[in-house]
Amino acid sequence: ERKYEEKMKDEFPYANVLPEETTNYNCCSYAYYSQNTRTNKYWINDPRNYFGIDFVQRASGTQIQVNDRIFYWKGSSISSAGLDSLHSGISTNHGTMIKSKWGPYALYEHAYNDCPYYTGANITWYRPV
């Protein structure tokens, strides 16, 4: 929806909207299932089932790499975080940028702290196994 994109551009002027907008998949499906924006038709509401199986938590002190997954969550622990407070993306550009799907709208490329999911969130990085 054009109004949403305009609002996001005003609030996050350094985030780049990517051309494809679809409601076929969400951020977690994009990050943990498939980055093929034409064939991905799934919504994953809770990606925590993938942690420890397909992805391992990044060890502290290691450098973030391209293709690491960023997981935003709110609450006292990952396991207690509500589904409405979760967001995921994939690191790009030497780990300095994140590509993530914002709600039912478009994909964006943005700094980890330049998105609507950052305020008040805890952030954990995961690496594909």
N, C-alpha and C positions, 0 to 999 in steps of 0.2 A: 504494500500500500504506500503510495507516494507520501502521504502525510507522515507516516512513521519514519521513512528515510529522511525527510526534511528535519524532523524533530531530532533524530539521531545525529544528523550532520551538525545541527546547532549545538547539541550537548557534547558531542565527541568529534570536533572538527578535524582531528588528525587520523581518525579511523577511516579506512578506505572501503567503501562498499564495492563488493564484487558483483558482476553482472547478473548472476542467476538468482532469482527469488522464487522460492517454492515452499509449499507446506508439506511436501512429501516426507521430509525427515527433519530431525531436530539436531541440536548441537551434540548431544551424546552419541547419537547414531553416526553423525559425521566423524566424530573423534575416535570412536571405538569400534565402529562396524565398517563403514565404507566412505571413502572420499569421492567416489564416483557420483557426481551430482545428478547425472541422468538416470542412473539405475537404482540409487538408494531410495527405498520407499518405506523405510522403517523409522519409528520413533522409539527410542530407548529412554524410558523415564528415570531409570536408576542404573548408572554404569558401575556401581560398586561391586557388582558380581564379576566384573572383568578384572578387578584389581587382584594381584597375586597369582592370576592364572595366565592372562595374556599380557599383563603389564606389571612391572615391578616399581615400587616407590623409589624415587631417586635418592641416592645416599647423600647426606649433607656434605657439602664441600665439593661435590662434583659439578662440573660445568653443564649447564643446560645445552642440549643439542637439538638440531633440527629434527623434527618428527617426535619429540617428546610430547606428552599430553599434559595439559594444564587442567586442573580440577579446582573450581571455585566452590566453596561450601560455607554455610553459616551454621553456627551452633557450637556446642562445647566439644564435640568430637565428630569425626567423619561418620561414624556409625549412627549417630543420633541426628544428623542433619536432615531436615525435612526435604522432601522431593522438590518443593517449590523454591528451594534455596540453592539448587545445584546448577552448575554450568560447566561446560567442557570446551576445550579447543586444542589445536595442534600448533607447536612452535615452528616457526619458519625463519628464514633470514638469520642464520647463525644463532637461533634462540632468542633473538631480540624482538620478534613480532609473534603474534598469535593469529591464527585463522580460526574463526568460530562462527557458528550460525546463531543469529540473534532471534530467538523466538521463532514464529512461523514465517519470518521475513528472509532477508538476504544473508549471505555470507559476508563477513567483514574481516579485514586484516587490520590489526590494531596492536598497540603496546599492551602488555598484560594489565596495566592499570588504567587503560583508556577504553572502558566499556561499561555498559550498564550493570554488570554483574560484580564489579570490583568492590564497591563501597561496602564496608563492613564484612567482607568475605575473608576467609582463610584460603590459602592457596597451597596446593600440593602438586608436585610434578611427578609424572609416571613415565617410564620408558618401556617401549614394546620389548617383549622377551624375544 
